[in-house]
Amino acid sequence: MTYIVKPKIVHSGLQRNALGLTIRDYEGSMSTLCAGCGHDSITAAIVQAFFELHVPPHRVAKMSGIGCSSKTPAYFLSSAHGFNAVHGRMPSIATGASAANRSLYLLGISGDGDSLSIGLGQFSHAVRRNLNMLYIIENNGVYGLTKGQFSASADVGSKAKRGEMNKQQPIDPVQMAMAQGGTFVARSFSGDKDQLIPLLKAGIKHDGFGLIDIISPCVTFNDHEDSTKSYAYTRQFYHPAVHADFVPPAEEIKASYNRGNVMSVELHDGSRILLRKVSKDYSVHNRGAAIDYIRAHQRKGEIVTGLLYIDQGEPDMHGINRTASLPLNELPFDTLCPGTESLVSLQDLYR
Amino acid sequence: MSAKTKNRVNDFTIKLANVNGTGSASANSLLMKAIFRMGVPVTGKNFFPSNIQGLPTWYEIRVSKDGYLARSGDVDVMVAMNAETYEEDLGEVSKGGTLIYDSTWPRDKTLSRRSVTVLGIPLAKMCNEHFDNVRARILMKNMAYVGALAALLDLDLDVIHTLVKETFAAKESLIGANLKAIELGFEYAGKNFQCPLPTRVKALDKTSGHIMIDGNTAAGLGCVYSGATVGAWYPITPSTSLMDAFKAFCERFRKDPETGERNYCVVQAEDELAAIGIVLGATWNGARAFTPTSGPGLSLMSEFLGFAYYAELPAVVFDVQRVGPSTGMPTRTQQGDILAAAYASHGDTRHVVLFPSNPQECFELSLAAFDLADRLQTPVLILSDLDIGMNDWMCEELKWDPKYKPDRGKVFDAKTLKGGAEKFSRYLDRDGDGVAYRSYPGVDGDGAYFVRGSGHNQYGGYTEDAAEYQQVIDRLMLKWGTAKKLVPDPYIRRTRKASQYAIVSVGSCDNAVQEAIDRLSSKGIYLNYLRVKAFPFGKKVTNFLRKHERVFVVEQNRDAQLKSLLCLETDYSKQRMQSILHYNGLPIDSSCIVAAIEQAVSQGEAA
C-alpha cells in the first residue's frame, strides 16, 4: 500500500458540511494506482458520500485485504483508522471490529480476487451474519498486482491481454449475496458517479450487511477489446434496473418523480431511499425474482445495476446476539468481572 | 510384595470400560466425586473415541492418599461393561486385582486369569426387572455398578445419595430411579461378595480447600474474570468446552436479567482463519478477545498470528493440544505444538507462550495472558492439552484478588490525542522498552493510522526502505527482551540434598514428574525440578539450567520440542540435556520417568 502524502489545500470558497468540514477533510493520500484506474473514481465517490452525509471521518473504520482495490483506503478519510488485513480475510477483521465497537461506521474495500477466490468463505459468512457494514467489491475480473491473471469474476469468453480465453464460470457476488440472505445488494459502475454516490450513502446508512459490487475496469490488464470488464464493454451493456436516490432525514422529497414509479424505503436513522423503477418488471424486495432478472440479462451479456435488493427488517449480528447497546469496548471492568463472592459461590459446583 | 498383600486403602486405580453413548460418563464422574467428598485425593481420566455412539471408552479413577494425580499405570479394580473389549480389559488388571462384569451374559471360562478375582453381577437382569423404559434399562446399569462399587470399596452411601440428588436436581423424576439402581447394586454386592475389598476407600480430610474442575472450564472462567468481551472460535476437539464454559459463565454473569442484553459477543466462525481474524478485529478496537483451538486450528491461524506479531495487536489463543501430526488422534493427549506455537507463521516471528500444568493454572494464566497481550501488544498463546482441558482434576480453589485491575498497556486515549503535546506515532519507542503506544479507532482523528502487515516505519507509514524496515524489526526484538522480564516465573522444586541432576518439564507432565521425584528420592536419587511456565525463557530458567550438570527434559511429544526450544533459546549445552519422551496419546505416568533416570544415573556412575 504505497502512498504519497497529498498537501491539504483548502480554498476559502470551499463548501463546508454540517460539521464545518470541507471535502478535503475526507480525502486521503495520493493514489499510486495506474492513471485511469476505475478504483480512483470509486475513491472520489466515497469521499463525496461521506462528506455529504456529514459523518465525522474518525468515526469510520476502513478495512481491506490485499490487492489494488485494497490499497485504496489509504486514499480517502485520512482521519479514519485503517486495517489492511491479510489476503481475503478482511471480513473477519470487520466482524471483530463490529463485535468490539458497534458504534463505528465499518467500510470494507475488497476486490474480486480478495473476495471471490481466497476470501470467498469469509465474504459469504459476513453476508449471512448480516454484519453491519458496507462492503465494496471493486470488480475488474483480473489480478492486477500479479500482472494480469484471470480472477473468479471473469466472464466465460472474456480474453486476457495476451489472448488467453477464460472458460470457467464467473462467480457473481451479487447473486451470491442475494442467495445467502444479504439485506442490501447493489451493483454499480465506477464510471457512473450519479448512480454510485446515492448507493454509497444508502449502503453506509443501511443497518446490516450492504454489498455494492462495482465494475471498475483495470486500464492496464483488462481494458482491451474482447474483455467483458472494459470501460467500453461496460458502457455498452450496462443495464440500470433500479435507480436509488438517497434522502437524508428531515429533508423534503422533491416531487419530481412520477408517483407510480417511485418507492420509498425508510432507514433506521430516518433517512430514506427513493427507488425509481427504471425497469417496470423489477421488484427490489423479491430475492428470487431479482436473481432471475439478473440471470436473464446476464445471458444476453448485460450487466444489471442499481439497488437490486433491500430488506430493512432483518436483525444484524448484534440484533441476533442481543449484544448490549453500549459498545463492548466501552464497558468498565467492574461490570465485566463477576468478583470475589461469585467465584466463591460458583465453586460449590465443583466440590 | 504382591499387590494383594499391599495395603491398598486409599491407594489404587479403578478403570471402567464402557461403550460410548450409554450414559456411563455421569455415573463415573459421580463415583469420582463421591471419593473426593470423602476427603480422599482423586483424579479421573477419560479415554474416549472420536465418535458419538457405540465405540469403546474408558474412565480411569486414581485414588491416592498421597495426592498423586498422574496415571498410576496399574489397574486394581476393573469394571468391564464392554463385551467387545473384555479380553483386553481383563488382561490389563494388575496381579491381585478385581474385575467386575455384567454376569447377565456369563463369560467363557477361557477368558479368565488366575491372579484376578472376577466378580459377576447380573446388572442388565436386575435393571430389566426393575425398570420399564428401554433407555432407563441401559442407563441404570451404570448406576447399579456404582452401587456395587460403593459396597465393595466402602464408599459413603449418604455422600452418593446427595450427589444423585444434586446431579438430577433439574430432572427430579430421575432421582428415584437412580437411587433404586444404586440400591440394587449395593445389595447384590453385599449379599454375594465379601465387602469391602482390601482395596477400598477410607475417609480422610485431604480435599478441603480443593475443587474438581477441568482445565477448559477454568480457562473459560479466567476469560470472564479477565474482562474479555469477544470470543471467536471454530469447534474443534478438545478445545470446544472452553468456549462452552465461557458462554455459560457469561449467561450467568454478563446478561442483564431484565433486558436480556449481553455484555459479551461470541462468534462461531467459519474456520480458524476467521476466528483469529475476529479476535484481531476486536483487539484493534480495544476489546479483550480470545479464541480456543487445537493443533489443526493453530496451523490455520499461523498467517494472522504473524500479522499480529508484526502489526502488534494483542490476542489470546488457547491451544488445547491433541495428538498430531495432522488430524492425528483428536481425543488423545500430547504436547506436540510447542515449536509450532513459539514460531507460528513465516518470516522472523516469535510468540509469547504460556504453559499451564493444571486447571488452576489455566485460570491464573488466562488472566496473565490477557495482561501480557495488552502490555506487549502481541499474541499470547496458552498451551494446554486434552488431559488438562477435558479431564477433572483436583486442584486448589480458585482465588480472586479484589484489587486486580487489568493491565491495558500503553494507549493514547482521547485526552492524550486531543491537544497532546506529542504527535501520535504508532510504532515509535518512546520508553526504550520496545513497546510503542497504540490508539483505538473512533476515538480521535489524530490517532488514526493503518494497521498493516506490509513493511512499515516507526511512524506507522508504509515503507520499503531498508533502514526503516530494520528499525522496526529490531525494536520488536527489544520488546522480546521486555517480554522475558514480564512473563511468569518457572515453578521450581528443590531437593533437600544438593544435586547435580535436574528435571525440566512442562505442562501436564507435572504430576508424573512430582511423583517420580518422590519415588527416585526413596531410591537415593535426588533431583531438582523446574517446570517452565512461559516462553521466552526468563533469567530464572537459564540460571537454573546453568547450575546442573545433567538435565532430564520430560515432555509428551516424539521430537523433544521443549528440549529443542531450550537448545535454540538458551546457551545451555545440548549434550547435557537428555530427553524423556512419552507420546502414545495417553497421559504420562511416573514409571517411564523413574526408569529412564534410574538407568541414566546408574550408567553415569558406572562410567
Contacts between the chains, C-beta under 8 A, distances in Angstrom:
chain1	res1	chain2	res2	distance
A	1	B	450	7.1
A	1	B	452	6.4
A	1	B	454	6.0
A	1	B	462	5.2
A	2	B	462	5.9
A	2	B	464	7.8
A	3	B	461	7.7
A	3	B	462	6.1
A	56	B	445	8.0
A	57	B	445	6.0
A	58	B	441	7.9
A	58	B	442	6.5
A	58	B	443	7.2
A	58	B	444	5.9
A	58	B	445	3.9
A	58	B	448	6.4
A	59	B	442	5.7
A	61	B	285	7.6
A	61	B	441	4.5
A	61	B	442	6.9
A	73	B	450	7.7
A	74	B	450	6.6
A	74	B	462	7.8
A	78	B	448	6.8
A	79	B	445	3.0
A	79	B	446	7.8
A	79	B	448	5.1
A	80	B	441	7.5
A	80	B	445	7.5
A	80	B	448	5.8
A	81	B	284	7.9
A	81	B	439	7.7
A	81	B	440	7.8
A	81	B	441	3.6
A	81	B	442	7.3
A	81	B	447	7.5
A	81	B	448	5.1
A	81	B	449	6.8
A	81	B	450	7.8
A	81	B	451	7.6
A	82	B	448	7.4
A	82	B	449	7.4
A	82	B	450	4.1
A	82	B	451	6.8
A	82	B	452	7.9
A	83	B	281	7.4
A	83	B	284	6.2
A	83	B	450	7.3
A	83	B	451	4.6
A	83	B	452	7.9
A	84	B	450	5.8
A	84	B	451	6.8
A	84	B	452	4.2
A	84	B	453	7.1
A	84	B	454	6.8
A	85	B	277	6.9
A	85	B	307	7.4
A	85	B	453	7.6
A	86	B	303	5.4
A	86	B	304	6.1
A	86	B	307	5.4
A	86	B	453	6.0
A	89	B	273	6.2
A	89	B	274	7.2
A	89	B	277	4.8
A	89	B	303	7.9
A	89	B	304	6.8
A	91	B	274	7.5
A	91	B	277	7.7
A	92	B	232	7.9
A	92	B	269	6.9
A	92	B	273	7.1
A	92	B	274	4.0
A	92	B	275	7.6
A	92	B	276	7.7
A	92	B	277	2.7
A	92	B	278	5.1
A	92	B	280	7.9
A	92	B	281	6.5
A	93	B	277	5.3
A	93	B	278	7.7
A	93	B	280	6.2
A	93	B	281	3.9
A	93	B	284	7.3
A	94	B	281	6.2
A	95	B	232	7.6
A	95	B	267	6.1
A	95	B	269	7.9
A	95	B	274	7.3
A	95	B	277	7.3
A	95	B	278	4.8
A	95	B	281	6.0
A	96	B	230	6.4
A	96	B	232	6.8
A	96	B	267	7.9
A	96	B	277	6.6
A	96	B	278	3.9
A	96	B	279	6.1
A	96	B	280	6.1
A	96	B	281	2.4
A	96	B	282	3.8
A	96	B	283	7.5
A	96	B	284	7.2
A	96	B	285	7.4
A	96	B	289	6.6
A	97	B	281	4.2
A	97	B	282	7.0
A	97	B	284	6.4
A	97	B	285	5.3
A	97	B	441	7.2
A	98	B	281	7.6
A	99	B	229	7.9
A	99	B	230	4.6
A	99	B	232	7.9
A	99	B	265	4.3
A	99	B	267	6.3
A	99	B	278	6.7
A	99	B	281	7.2
A	99	B	282	5.3
A	99	B	287	7.2
A	99	B	289	7.7
A	100	B	229	7.0
A	100	B	230	5.6
A	100	B	265	8.0
A	100	B	281	7.1
A	100	B	282	4.0
A	100	B	283	7.6
A	100	B	284	7.8
A	100	B	285	3.8
A	100	B	286	6.6
A	100	B	287	3.6
A	100	B	289	7.1
A	101	B	285	4.4
A	101	B	286	7.5
A	101	B	287	7.5
A	101	B	440	7.9
A	101	B	441	6.9
A	101	B	442	6.0
A	103	B	442	6.8
A	104	B	285	7.6
A	104	B	441	6.2
A	104	B	442	5.0
A	121	B	270	5.3
A	121	B	271	6.7
A	121	B	274	7.5
A	122	B	270	6.7
A	122	B	273	7.6
A	122	B	274	5.6
A	122	B	277	7.5
A	124	B	270	7.7
A	125	B	269	7.5
A	125	B	270	4.3
A	125	B	274	6.7
A	129	B	267	7.6
A	317	B	265	7.9
A	317	B	267	7.6
A	318	B	265	7.4
A	321	B	262	6.5
A	321	B	265	5.6
A	321	B	266	7.7
A	322	B	260	5.6
A	322	B	261	5.8
A	322	B	262	5.5
A	323	B	261	7.0
A	323	B	262	5.6
A	323	B	264	7.8
A	323	B	265	5.1
A	324	B	256	7.5
A	324	B	261	4.7
A	324	B	262	6.3
A	324	B	263	5.1
A	325	B	261	6.9
A	328	B	229	4.0
A	328	B	230	6.5
A	328	B	263	6.9
A	328	B	264	7.1
A	328	B	265	6.2
A	328	B	287	5.4
A	329	B	229	7.3
A	329	B	282	7.9
A	329	B	285	5.3
A	329	B	286	4.3
A	329	B	287	4.5
A	329	B	440	7.0
A	331	B	229	6.7
A	331	B	263	5.7
A	333	B	227	4.9
A	333	B	405	6.9
A	333	B	406	5.7
A	335	B	263	6.4
A	336	B	224	7.8
A	336	B	227	4.3
A	336	B	229	6.6
A	336	B	254	6.9
A	336	B	263	6.3
A	337	B	224	7.6
A	337	B	225	5.5
A	337	B	226	7.9
A	337	B	227	5.8
A	337	B	404	7.9
A	338	B	224	6.6
A	338	B	225	6.9
A	338	B	249	7.8
A	338	B	253	4.2
A	339	B	400	6.9
A	339	B	402	6.8
A	340	B	400	4.7
A	340	B	402	5.2
A	342	B	253	6.4
A	343	B	221	8.0
A	343	B	225	7.4
A	343	B	398	6.0
A	343	B	399	7.9
A	343	B	400	4.7
A	346	B	221	7.7
A	347	B	211	5.3
A	347	B	397	5.8
A	347	B	398	6.4
A	350	B	211	3.9
A	350	B	212	5.6
A	350	B	213	4.6
A	351	B	36	7.5
A	351	B	37	7.1
A	351	B	211	5.8
A	351	B	212	7.2
